[in-house]
Amino acid sequence: MKNPKIYLDYAATTPLDGDVLKKMMPYLKDKYGNPSSIYKIGREASEAIDNARSEAAKFLGCKETEVIFTGSASESDNLAIRGLVKGLQKTKRTGEKIHIITTQIEHKAVLETCKDLEKEGIKVTYLPVGSDGIINLDDLEAEIIPETDLVSIMYANNEIGAVQPIKEIGKLIKKINKNKEHQIYFHIDAVQAANWLSCNVEELEVDLLTLSAHKIYGPKGVGVLYARENTPLSPLIVGGDQEWKLRAGTENVAGIVGMGEAIKQVKSQKSKVKSIEKLRDKLVADVLIRVEGSKLNGPKDSENKLPNIVNFSFKGVEGEAIVLSLDQEGIAVSTGSACTSQALTPSHVLIAMGLSDPEAHASLRISLGRHTTLQEINYFIKILIGTIERLRKISGR
Ligand SMILES: Cc1ncc(COP(=O)(O)O)c(C=O)c1O
């Protein structure tokens, strides 16, 4: 099977970068030592992990001891939330409640974790968002109660690209913490933001931060959790002493090396922000002008959206039908989150923003990346126009 002619689903995953693969290869073959072994190839593997950790720490502006490698961003989100709850439970007095605040538009890795914790008696508040997909700071402040222990809010949304006011939230939590008996910890899922926005944990004033390698041109199956020193996390996987005793299991050395190299390369991508924004703006303008019954979902101003994710609804046409038709033309796009695109339920993100069920079902996510060109965008628009017209004729709408 050939690769798609045009890949416009970089928010689902990114292709592995050639230089990243080169750096990983020795650890898949000759340098196969277990990093816990004290002989040469073991030490080499351990040093390779140290180097990757140092890259991650530089990127996050934190200490190396605050970087935990995991098996995915989903695991990092779970470790941040469940691990904190587990850690806090050790110090709570009997009957003392734990309260988490999150949003209605989080990735399932956060939402399902919170729903699971609710079954265990943890109180969770799901903040609403406006029609632009952004939370209101006053809503957040109003929901903070003496029992609040954790605020978990995604940096940028994977379906609509909305960027939340993380710095302002960090400041607000810091201010509230000054007069609070026990601290509120602040976790952000920075998976989609990492390619484009600063992830410096001091600037953002966050305590926990999640990253995924495969969204930044690294390998699948590797995540990072940043956890500020003295955050009372308990491990979810116990066994060996790896990852500061917070994630047992022999390390995925090649994957971690790939993560380190991918993080290092993110810097070069940041210089591309303007050119990707230009392509996105052309795409949005062309679609809205040339495709009748099209609507842009998500933030309208550049300031609070990622440069690479756009989401449209096309009146009267099912998103799945568009995805399958475009696939026939060698174009890969998506209806929303890759994890839910098999499900027939409409996107929880679009519903939270106030879209009707039919509007949410008629949605399409297009996400640009490092390799996207103007030619690809022009070709995509041409094919999209024909596809929508054809599908509307078939359905008689
Ligand atoms: C915002 C966000 N968080 C978490 C994840 C899960 O990442 P992973 O595939 O590494 O578990 C994704 C992947 O789509 C995502 O977009």
The ligand as an ORCA input file, in Angstrom:
! r2SCAN-3c Opt
* xyz 0 1
  C      -3.979     16.210     23.232
  C      -3.595     14.776     23.222
  N      -3.322     14.172     24.380
  C      -2.953     12.888     24.443
  C      -2.859     12.124     23.302
  C      -2.456     10.686     23.411
  O      -1.157     10.512     22.922
  P      -0.505      9.068     22.791
  O      -0.929      8.559     21.461
  O       0.982      9.282     22.873
  O      -1.018      8.248     23.916
  C      -3.143     12.712     22.057
  C      -3.115     11.919     20.816
  O      -3.940     12.077     19.934
  C      -3.505     14.073     22.022
  O      -3.775     14.691     20.866
*
